């Protein structure tokens, strides 16, 4: 039985390095932007993440794209 994935929502997550803890391990915080169009390309989202990171106080560690899909039988 074939199954189709139907995009529902996409989130953009920026992982920011906020400093060090008492043991000198890096501390990270996530900033999430929801309701991104599922049709947005990875290149566009990466460019957007770079622009948003420029506006942040802390340094950008990584960028994540989180897709949520609904699975339906075809």
HUKA-V786609 format. One record per residue. N is the residue number from 1. OMEGA is omega in whole degrees, -180 to 180 (NA if undefined). Layout:
((N & OMEGA) (N & OMEGA))
This chain:
((1 & 180) (2 & -179) (3 & 178) (4 & 176) (5 & -180) (6 & -178) (7 & 179) (8 & -176) (9 & 176) (10 & 176) (11 & 176) (12 & -177) (13 & 174) (14 & 177) (15 & -175) (16 & 176) (17 & -175) (18 & 178) (19 & -178) (20 & 175) (21 & -176) (22 & 178) (23 & 179) (24 & 173) (25 & -180) (26 & 177) (27 & -177) (28 & 173) (29 & 178) (30 & 171) (31 & -174) (32 & 173) (33 & -177) (34 & 177) (35 & 173) (36 & 179) (37 & 179) (38 & -179) (39 & 179) (40 & -178) (41 & 178) (42 & 179) (43 & 178) (44 & 180) (45 & 178) (46 & 178) (47 & 177) (48 & 179) (49 & 178) (50 & 178) (51 & 178) (52 & 179) (53 & 178) (54 & -179) (55 & -178) (56 & 177) (57 & -175) (58 & -177) (59 & -179) (60 & 178) (61 & 180) (62 & 180) (63 & 179) (64 & 173) (65 & -178) (66 & 179) (67 & 174) (68 & -177) (69 & 173) (70 & -180) (71 & 179) (72 & 174) (73 & 180) (74 & NA))
